[in-house]
């Protein structure tokens, strides 16, 4: 794939966007963000059976999450549209409640219940994105507000999964991960970039979600793109404003600078297409940005989505609760 200014490396984009699988190619280690001493999340043992995001799963897991319960990481996703709609609405409502409480507490780290709810939320959308009939029937049974977010999430996840293809166990072992910077700090960087360049923070958040899951992935792409917003060296020299490509503040500012030069905010489709020359990528980024504009809690839900890759047998979750 040829990309404007050689900015973004397609293999890593497809690896992370919508929590999908890596689109082939080798993945090399990338140094952590300077000053970030938090421990790296280890990749799972490749011999571990892949996690399914569809309706199959452990026979011991129930097909839905009762009110007040916290879903297990591998709980089975319902295949029946009515059951799935009920589970998704309960999960979304509980997740929003947890997000409100987390933000009110001003704690940097999300509580474990929120993380588990966000993982279930993400896995439901992966299942829906892979089955158009299931998605359509499920969305019809959702309340209007949940349905609006569901349409955007199914679009975003589905478009990015369509860009993904399986990677090997050896490639997975070479991937490097770390905990992201606090959500409020990242949002602050984005709002400051918006004030400087006029590029909406929601679009910057959607790109960071797609590129590296808000910095969870610390591996460079197979073509050499680096940092939490995945810049190629030449593009960084042109738009990086003299900063550090591995620093989230500098990378977000540079992304806003690049998007502004590429047509934002007047033409976001053109600007995001310049970031990655694939209309599926553009559709996905704009769908996730639209969801955040509708309700900022979507940003905090996405912040807690995890990294998945694809194996020949299915999904392999690389980060998050075990």
C-alpha positions as CSV (number, residue, x, y, z in Angstrom):
1,X,0.0,0.0,0.0
2,X,1.4,3.4,-1.0
3,X,0.8,6.0,1.7
4,X,0.9,9.8,1.5
5,X,4.3,11.1,2.5
6,X,5.1,7.5,3.6
7,X,3.4,8.3,6.9
8,X,1.6,5.2,8.2
9,X,2.7,1.6,7.9
10,X,-0.3,-0.5,6.8
11,X,0.7,-3.7,8.7
12,X,0.6,-2.2,12.1
13,X,-2.6,-0.2,11.3
14,X,-4.4,-3.4,10.4
15,X,-3.0,-5.1,13.5
16,X,-4.6,-2.7,15.9
17,X,-7.5,-0.9,14.3
18,X,-10.7,-1.9,15.8
19,X,-8.7,-4.4,17.8
20,X,-8.2,-6.5,14.7
21,X,-5.4,-8.7,13.6
22,X,-2.1,-7.7,12.1
23,X,-2.1,-7.5,8.3
24,X,1.0,-9.5,7.8
25,X,4.7,-8.5,7.7
26,X,7.3,-8.7,10.4
27,X,7.0,-6.6,13.6
28,X,10.2,-5.3,15.2
29,X,10.7,-4.1,18.8
30,X,10.3,-0.4,19.4
31,X,11.7,1.5,22.4
32,X,9.2,2.6,25.1
33,X,8.1,6.2,25.5
34,X,10.8,8.0,27.5
35,X,10.0,8.4,31.1
36,X,7.3,5.7,31.1
37,X,8.5,3.1,33.7
38,X,5.3,1.1,33.9
39,X,5.6,-2.6,33.3
40,X,5.1,-4.0,29.9
41,X,2.1,-6.3,29.4
42,X,3.5,-9.7,28.4
43,X,2.2,-11.4,25.2
44,X,0.3,-14.6,25.9
45,X,1.8,-18.0,25.3
46,X,1.3,-18.7,21.6
47,X,0.4,-22.3,22.5
48,X,-2.7,-21.0,24.3
49,X,-5.9,-21.7,22.3
50,X,-7.1,-18.5,20.5
51,X,-9.9,-16.6,22.1
52,X,-13.1,-16.6,20.1
53,X,-15.1,-13.4,19.6
54,X,-18.0,-15.2,18.1
55,X,-20.8,-17.3,19.6
56,X,-18.6,-20.2,20.5
57,X,-16.7,-20.4,23.8
58,X,-16.3,-22.2,27.0
59,X,-19.4,-24.4,27.7
60,X,-19.1,-23.3,31.3
61,X,-19.7,-19.7,30.4
62,X,-23.2,-18.3,30.3
63,X,-24.4,-16.6,27.1
64,X,-25.2,-13.2,28.8
65,X,-24.3,-11.0,31.7
66,X,-26.9,-10.7,34.4
67,X,-27.6,-7.3,35.8
68,X,-24.9,-6.3,38.3
69,X,-22.5,-9.1,37.3
70,X,-19.0,-8.6,35.9
71,X,-18.4,-10.6,32.7
72,X,-15.5,-13.0,32.7
73,X,-12.8,-12.3,30.0
74,X,-13.8,-15.2,27.9
75,X,-17.6,-15.3,28.5
76,X,-19.5,-16.7,25.5
77,X,-21.0,-14.1,23.2
78,X,-24.7,-14.9,22.5
79,X,-25.6,-15.9,18.9
80,X,-29.3,-15.0,19.2
81,X,-30.0,-11.4,18.3
82,X,-32.5,-10.8,21.1
83,X,-30.1,-12.2,23.7
84,X,-27.2,-10.3,22.2
85,X,-29.1,-7.0,22.1
86,X,-30.0,-7.5,25.8
87,X,-26.4,-8.3,26.8
88,X,-25.0,-5.4,24.8
89,X,-27.4,-2.9,26.2
90,X,-26.8,-4.1,29.8
91,X,-23.1,-4.1,29.2
92,X,-23.1,-0.6,27.7
93,X,-25.3,0.8,30.5
94,X,-23.1,-0.7,33.2
95,X,-19.9,0.4,31.4
96,X,-21.1,4.0,31.2
97,X,-22.0,3.9,34.9
98,X,-18.5,2.7,35.7
99,X,-16.9,5.3,33.4
100,X,-18.8,8.1,35.2
101,X,-17.7,6.8,38.6
102,X,-14.1,6.4,37.4
103,X,-13.9,9.9,36.1
104,X,-15.5,11.3,39.2
105,X,-12.8,9.5,41.3
106,X,-10.0,11.2,39.3
107,X,-8.1,8.0,39.5
108,X,-5.6,7.3,36.7
109,X,-6.2,3.6,36.6
110,X,-9.6,2.2,35.6
111,X,-11.2,-0.3,38.1
112,X,-11.1,-3.9,37.2
113,X,-14.9,-4.1,36.7
114,X,-14.7,-1.3,34.1
115,X,-11.9,-3.1,32.2
116,X,-13.8,-6.4,32.1
117,X,-17.0,-4.6,30.9
118,X,-15.0,-2.8,28.2
119,X,-13.5,-6.1,27.1
120,X,-16.9,-7.7,26.8
121,X,-18.2,-4.6,25.0
122,X,-15.3,-5.0,22.5
123,X,-15.8,-8.7,22.0
124,X,-19.5,-8.2,21.3
125,X,-18.7,-5.7,18.6
126,X,-16.1,-8.0,17.1
127,X,-18.7,-10.8,16.8
128,X,-21.3,-8.4,15.3
129,X,-18.8,-7.0,12.8
130,X,-18.1,-10.5,11.5
131,X,-21.8,-11.4,11.0
132,X,-23.8,-8.7,9.1
133,X,-27.1,-10.5,9.6
134,X,-26.5,-10.9,13.3
135,X,-25.5,-7.2,13.6
136,X,-28.6,-6.0,11.7
137,X,-31.0,-8.1,13.7
138,X,-29.3,-7.1,17.0
139,X,-29.3,-3.4,16.3
140,X,-33.0,-3.4,15.5
141,X,-33.7,-4.7,19.0
142,X,-31.6,-2.0,20.8
143,X,-32.8,1.3,22.3
144,X,-32.1,4.2,20.0
145,X,-29.1,5.6,21.9
146,X,-27.3,2.2,22.1
147,X,-28.3,1.5,18.5
148,X,-26.6,4.6,17.2
149,X,-23.3,3.7,18.9
150,X,-23.7,0.1,17.7
151,X,-24.0,1.1,14.1
152,X,-20.8,3.2,14.4
153,X,-18.9,0.5,16.2
154,X,-19.9,-2.3,13.8
155,X,-18.8,-0.1,10.9
156,X,-15.5,0.8,12.6
157,X,-14.6,-2.7,13.8
158,X,-15.8,-4.3,10.6
159,X,-13.9,-2.1,8.2
160,X,-10.7,-2.6,10.1
161,X,-11.2,-6.4,10.4
162,X,-11.5,-6.5,6.7
163,X,-8.0,-5.1,6.4
164,X,-6.5,-7.7,8.7
165,X,-5.0,-11.1,8.0
166,X,-3.4,-13.7,10.3
167,X,0.2,-13.4,11.7
168,X,2.4,-16.2,13.0
169,X,3.3,-17.0,16.6
170,X,6.8,-15.8,15.9
171,X,5.5,-12.4,14.9
172,X,3.3,-12.2,18.0
173,X,6.3,-13.0,20.2
174,X,8.2,-10.0,18.7
175,X,5.4,-7.6,19.6
176,X,5.9,-5.3,22.6
177,X,3.2,-3.8,24.8
178,X,2.9,-1.4,27.7
179,X,0.1,0.2,29.7
180,X,-1.1,3.5,28.1
181,X,-0.7,6.9,29.7
182,X,-3.8,7.9,31.7
183,X,-6.9,8.6,29.7
184,X,-7.4,12.1,31.0
185,X,-3.8,13.1,30.2
186,X,-4.1,11.8,26.6
187,X,-7.4,13.7,26.2
188,X,-5.7,16.8,27.5
189,X,-3.0,16.4,24.8
190,X,-5.7,16.0,22.2
191,X,-7.7,19.1,23.3
192,X,-4.6,21.2,23.3
193,X,-3.8,20.0,19.8
194,X,-7.3,20.8,18.7
195,X,-6.9,24.4,20.0
196,X,-3.7,24.8,18.1
197,X,-4.6,23.2,14.8
198,X,-8.4,23.1,14.7
199,X,-8.5,19.3,14.4
200,X,-11.2,17.8,16.5
201,X,-9.9,15.8,19.5
202,X,-12.4,13.1,18.7
203,X,-10.7,12.4,15.4
204,X,-7.3,12.3,17.0
205,X,-8.6,9.9,19.6
206,X,-10.0,7.6,16.9
207,X,-6.7,7.6,15.1
208,X,-4.8,6.8,18.3
209,X,-7.3,4.0,19.0
210,X,-6.8,2.5,15.5
211,X,-3.0,2.9,15.4
212,X,-1.8,1.7,18.8
213,X,-4.7,1.3,21.2
214,X,-3.7,4.6,22.8
215,X,0.0,3.5,23.0
216,X,-0.5,0.0,24.2
217,X,1.5,-1.3,21.3
218,X,5.2,-0.3,21.4
219,X,6.3,-2.2,18.4
220,X,7.4,-0.4,15.2
221,X,5.6,-1.5,12.0
222,X,7.3,-3.7,9.5
223,X,8.1,-0.6,7.4
224,X,9.5,1.5,10.2
225,X,6.6,3.6,11.4
226,X,7.0,4.5,15.1
227,X,5.4,6.0,18.1
228,X,1.8,6.0,19.4
229,X,0.5,7.8,16.3
230,X,2.8,5.7,13.9
231,X,4.9,8.1,11.9
232,X,7.4,7.2,9.3
233,X,10.8,9.0,9.8
234,X,10.4,11.3,6.8
235,X,7.0,12.5,7.7
236,X,8.0,13.0,11.3
237,X,10.8,15.3,10.2
238,X,8.3,17.3,8.2
239,X,5.5,17.5,10.8
240,X,6.9,16.5,14.1
241,X,7.7,20.1,15.2
242,X,11.1,19.0,16.6
243,X,9.5,16.6,19.2
244,X,10.0,13.0,20.1
245,X,8.1,10.5,17.9
246,X,7.7,8.2,20.9
247,X,6.3,10.9,23.2
248,X,2.5,10.9,23.2
249,X,2.1,14.6,23.6
250,X,4.5,15.3,20.7
251,X,3.0,12.6,18.5
252,X,-0.6,13.8,19.0
253,X,0.5,17.4,18.2
254,X,2.2,16.2,15.1
255,X,-0.8,14.2,14.0
256,X,-3.0,17.3,14.3
257,X,-0.4,19.2,12.3
258,X,-0.4,16.6,9.5
259,X,-4.1,16.4,9.4
260,X,-4.4,20.2,9.2
261,X,-2.0,20.2,6.3
262,X,-4.0,17.5,4.6
263,X,-7.3,19.2,4.7
264,X,-8.8,19.0,8.2
265,X,-11.0,20.3,9.6
266,X,-12.7,21.3,6.3
267,X,-12.4,17.9,4.8
268,X,-11.8,15.1,7.3
269,X,-12.2,12.3,4.7
270,X,-9.4,13.8,2.7
271,X,-7.2,14.4,5.7
272,X,-7.7,10.9,7.2
273,X,-7.2,9.3,3.7
274,X,-3.8,11.1,3.6
275,X,-3.0,9.4,7.0
276,X,-3.7,6.0,5.4
277,X,-4.7,5.5,1.7
278,X,-7.5,3.0,2.4
279,X,-11.1,4.1,2.4
280,X,-11.9,1.4,4.9
281,X,-9.5,3.0,7.3
282,X,-11.2,6.4,6.7
283,X,-14.6,4.9,7.4
284,X,-13.5,3.3,10.6
285,X,-11.7,6.4,12.0
286,X,-14.7,8.6,11.2
287,X,-17.2,6.1,12.7
288,X,-15.3,5.9,16.0
289,X,-14.9,9.7,16.0
290,X,-18.6,10.1,15.5
291,X,-19.4,7.8,18.4
292,X,-17.1,9.9,20.7
293,X,-18.8,13.1,19.5
294,X,-22.2,11.6,20.4
295,X,-21.1,10.7,23.9
296,X,-17.6,11.3,25.3
297,X,-17.9,8.2,27.4
298,X,-17.2,6.3,24.2
299,X,-13.6,7.6,24.3
300,X,-13.2,6.1,27.8
301,X,-14.7,2.8,26.6
302,X,-12.3,2.7,23.6
303,X,-9.4,3.6,25.9
304,X,-10.1,0.3,27.7
305,X,-10.4,-1.8,24.6
306,X,-7.6,-4.3,24.2
307,X,-5.2,-5.5,21.5
308,X,-6.2,-8.5,19.4
309,X,-4.3,-10.2,16.6
310,X,-5.4,-12.9,14.3
311,X,-4.1,-16.4,14.1
312,X,-5.0,-19.0,11.5
313,X,-7.5,-20.4,14.0
314,X,-9.0,-17.1,15.2
315,X,-8.5,-14.2,17.6
316,X,-5.6,-14.0,20.0
317,X,-6.0,-11.3,22.7
318,X,-2.6,-9.8,23.5
319,X,-3.4,-7.5,26.4
320,X,-5.8,-7.1,29.2
321,X,-7.2,-9.3,32.0
322,X,-6.5,-13.0,32.2
